[in-house]
Structures are given as C-alpha cells and as structure tokens.
Amino acid sequence: MGRMLENHTKTLLYENGLAVPQFKVAASVDEVRQAADELGGKVVLKALVPVGKKGKAGAVKFADGAEEAGEAAAGLLGTTVRFFPVEKILVEQKLEIEQELFVSITLDKMRRCPVVLASTAGGMDVEEIAAQYPEKMRVIPLDPFEGLPEYKCREIWTELGLSGGLLREAASYLYRLYQVFARYEATVLEINPLAVTPEGKVVAAGALMAVDDAAVFRHPELKDYVQLGSERAWRPLTELEKEVVAVNEADPYRGTARYTEMEDGDIGFMCGGGGGSLMVFDTLLSYGGRPANYTEFGGNPPERKVFGLVKTILSKPGVKGLLVDANITNNTQVDLVAQGIVRALKEKGIDPRKFPVVVRLAGVNDAEGRRILAEAGVEYYGEEMSMSQAARRMVEKMREAYGG
Amino acid sequence: MGILIDAGTRILIQGITGREASMVTRHMLDYGTPVAAGVTPGKGGTEVHGVPVYDTVRQACREHEINAALIYVPPAFVYDAVLEAVANGINLIVIITENIPQHDVMKLLAATKKAGARVIGPNTTGIINPRARMKMGAIGGDNVERCFVPGCVGVISRSGGMTAETAHMVKRAGLGVSTAIAIGGDPMIGSPPRELLELFEQDPETQAVVMFGEPGTTFEEDVAELLAAKGFTKPLIAYIAGRFTEDMPEGTVFGHAGAIIEGGKGKPSTKMRLLREAGAYVAERYDDIVDYLKQLDLPQN
C-alpha cells in the first residue's frame, strides 16, 4: 500500500475535475509566509507527512495573514508527526464551510470488494462517527464489476437527508471520486471533510489516498508519488532499508528480500519465508535474543540478491552476530543462499569462527549448501534441528561470545 | 481421499515455459503427478519436459481432459489467465503468482465465485495430497518425502514455506499428511481457512488439522467462530506467528502482505484467545505442535 502525500492526492483530484482548495507547498517559514500572502491571507497549514488524522496529531494549524502563518509554520517545521519529520508544509486557502460531509472508498480485503462509507457528520474520525452518529453514516459494499453507478450515489445521499442542489453536487462528486479510485487502483480514497461552501459547492478540504504498490507499474504518472516499500516501515525508510529496496527491485521477479530496521538489537536477523520469519522473531525474543532488524527472504532469490541483503544486515551499527534461519525450502536453492552469505561475510571481513553466525537452512540443493558453509567455517544445521532450536542456539552463541 | 486434489485431477499449467514453472513441472513429474498440458501464448507446439504446450487453454482442453489449472503467469496477466481457465470450465485454479494488482484479484475472485470455481492463492506455493502423490505448485520442492508423507493430518498455512515446515513437524510426531494447503500470503485469497476446514470436516481420511496463522485479516477469528458453531469437530492445533508485531506501530506490514495489524484488528494474541476459547489446541511455541499431535493418539503411518 503506497500512502500518498496530501498535495499529490489533491493534484490528482484536481486533474480529474474534482474541486480542491488552492494550495502551495512550502519548506521554510519564509516560503509559508509568501504562500499565505498569495493565497489571500486566511490559510490552513498542514504538516506534509504520509499519515492520516493529522488534526488529532496537532499537525494542522489555522492562520490569518502571513505573520500568523509564519509563526504557526515555525511551530510545525522540524517536529515529528507519528515518526515522520515535518520538512514541508501544505499551505491551503481556508474555505468558508457551511457543512461538513465525509466520504471514503476502500478496497475491503475481507469482503473482497470496494466499500463506500458516506456520512453527513464530516470533520470527525470515521470511528467517532460510527460510534456517535451511526444514523448519519452509510456503509455500502459494491460489486467489483459494477462499481459505483451515479444513481447509487444519489440514493446514498438522499438516505442521509441531502436534497436539492446539494444532493446533485454531492452525488456527482462521489461518482467522480469513485472513478479516481478505480482509475488509479487505490486501496483507500478518503475525503474528510468534504466541505460544503456557502455557494453550495462541495470541495475536498482534507484528502487521504493510498494506491496499490503492485499496480503502480501501469500508472507511470504515480511513480513519483509513491515510495516503494513504505508499507513496511512506520517512519521514513532508512538508508539501509532503501538499499534493500534497491537490491530487491534489481531482480523484481526473482525472489524477495525485505529489511526493516529495529531501534536497537545486536543479532542480524535473516529468516526465510514470510511466516517463518514471524515465528523465528517471536522465538528469538522469547529466549532473550535482541534482533537488530526484521528480514525475510524467499521465492528462490539469485545469489546477488542474498549477497546484497546479508551485506546490508551486517552493515547496521551494533550488529554482533548473524542468524540465518529458514523453513525447509520448496523452491529456494539453498546453495545459492549459502554462496550469497559466504560472499557477504568475506566482503565485510567477518570470520564466522569468531563472530557468532548460526545458519539453519534445508531444502533444494542443501547438500551443496552445507558444503559451501562448512568450508567457510559457518555453524550450519539442516532439518535435524528445528527453526526454534536454531534461534535458541543463536542466543546461546551470543552469550558464549559476549557474556551476559 | 484428502481434499481438493486426488488421482482424478487433470492438471494444466498456464505459463509453463517460464523458468520457475518449468522447474516446478519437472519436480511435479518426478513426484509422480501427471501434468496433462501447458499453455504459453506464442509457444504452442513446443514441449516442457515432455508436456505439450498450447497457445490457448481452449486448444489444450480440446486435446486433453483438464479440470485444474496451475497459474504461473506474471502479475499483469493473471486476471486474464484466470478468466481463460474459467471460460473453459476449469473449476480448481491454483494461483502461484505474487504481487498481483489487488483490483485484479478482487475482480478475478468475483468472477470465479460466480462461475463456481475454487481458487487457492494467490501468492501460494500450492497444494499437495501425498497419498495420491499429487501436488500442484512448488510445495515440497524436489524432495517431497522429506516433509510430506501420507497420513491423517490436514495442514492449512498462510505461509508457503511454513506449510512444508509444519508437515515436517507432523512427520516428527510420527504422522503424515492427508492434504496440505498453502492458502496464500495475501489478505485477499480464494479459500480462507474456514472454508478449507469445512472440507476437511467432510474428509474421512483427515482426523486432525494443524493451522499456521499470522497477524492481520480475520481468518483465524472466523475459524474460531466455525469451531464454536460446531462446524468443525475434529481436533485443531493452531499456531499463530508474529506476536511481536503487536508491540510495533500499527499499519506496518511484516512478512506477507496480509500480515498487518490495522485499527486494532488482526492481533495474534486475540486470535489465540478466541481459538482457545472455541476449543482449539493453541501452541505457545511452534515446536509444541509435535507434542500436541502425539497426545492426540492418532494412527501412526
């Protein structure tokens, strides 16, 4: 899921004929002041970070005039909103708002269809609307092929009490919003509030959008809006994480390599399989081990992908050991994994006879893998040891080497 | 017996000429699983390890009796490949491909549901019935008996790799597998565990099931509901991986795309509690699966 920044979302909406407030992006107090001037004085400032519920996080400020805007900006720039540093600010023209609506379209993965949420209690979180004003909210699952026909939009708003010109405006907006959702293969497209102006126009005051990473290849216009791999971190990607994304993308159809840095820890963690890695991480923690990262690999990666991954894992400061622990492979060639590990250890100048390394690998071509690792002096186990036992052995080995 | 595949399954591989698919074809044939035909547009008339290749599914179905499709085509072409299989009356479709655009998956699942075809995956290593020596997909690799020996235990796993590892645990307990299914690591899949347990309930060969679960989705919660409603009455041993993700910031994916806790939902600890309350044996440690299996006193191989 590629979360987009609000300025990018609003640009897309605008390009597709949906009304948004005038806005500018500013990176300094001076730029914010200038933007406020150009936008006519009354502005809204939002920290430009890829997270929702910005108001609750204190990342939205209102200002009247350039001076106030500058002061507000000084209070936002350089802060952190849910782990994201605020480097830029979205400066928007403040709308005159008569009424606040809410609309959200999501790809509901459990229902396997798009779901529309609409409400006349905009401006608050959807959870709050659902809890406090359930009568003011509609939840409509859609047929994946039919999508959202315009008559359904009119039905939704009529049931929620809209009528006259506003009904037509809101229905048309929702209809076109669904077109954007479908066209860009979004997973979420939420407008909150969908502001109703005194002239009876509807405008997207707040917008949140995420698109499907796996579909970006057929929407080249989104390429600069979405950072690949961002769903695998709760903060901006670190340099090492970006390195692994690059290693992975170099061979996009051959195996996977994923890497998420933990705050501390001393065990380089490289586990095979999405499920196996979760299990081993839990197990390692339960024995008192401290993984420095979370990594999974699999799907029969080429040697160079394994090499790049292990090298990155070993590059994190504070890593004092390496655990490679994979499920018995179905297609991953163990000999290639072994070659990648040995080459990375060599490149980092690490002697596995002194630096704790435990490898548990079994499966396709494992006899050759065993030979390669044994020759390099790596402590190796095959299927005779369970994955959990290997995790336990790693913790033991760290204690033997460093005490504690 | 077993579920989904048996000696009567007639397999077609779509995308058979690809590097991975061709290797898997050889492993399937070596194991004794017949592969009737393959399809790769533009490669009609060639062969892969002796399996005839056609340009279209229609041509393959004209020459061979086919009732199952194994899909190995790249992500952008899966939707079309599934429609092609469905249009030719194939009612079991195993989708190996990972990273398929989610809007395509949503549509192909709607189309197959309408046609009454069962989908396993996407993003799976496949399914296997060891007694019939039938497997679809990489599951078991080139040395199938290492993990999969025939027996009375069903295996359901959200992780392809852990399907093999879990079958190995079954073997360690002195038992074997009736059918093992890697359901796929994505949140949107054709056959969630609940539906498969309903099939296992009807299968006389299966006497117990081991399930490997993960964070995210409501798959395990739905299983607990099924158990509570007596929809599955055989012993179920469950292990849920990824408890550590509960201590990480929400909304982050760990491992499979489906493994994500959002809005407080999909926590392993909740899944474990609900399953335990519904009567499942919930393993605290993965290796405990072996002990639980031994305690069940099931017929040894």
Interface residues (C-beta under 8 A of the other chain):
Chain A: M1 R82 F83 L107 K109 M110 R112 C113 P114 E127 D143 P144 F145 A182 E185 T187 D212 D213 A214 A215 F217 R218 E231 R232 A233 W234 R235 Y253 T256 R258 T260 G272 G273 G274 G275 G276 S277 L278 M279 F281 D282 T283 L285 S286 Y294 E296 G298 G299 N300 A326 N327 I328 T329 N330 N331 A362 G363 V364 E383 S386 M387 S388 Q389
Chain B: E20 M23 V24 P74 P75 A76 E98 N99 I100 P101 Q102 H103 D104 V105 M106 K107 L109 A110 T125 G137 A138 I139 G140 G141 D142 N143 R146 C147 S157 R158 S159 G160 G161 M162 T163 A164 E165 H168 M169 G185 P187 M188 F212 E214 P215 T217 T218 Y239 A241 G242 R243 F244 T245 M248 P249 E250 G251 T252 V253 F254 G255 H256 G258 A259 I260 G263 R285 Y286 D287
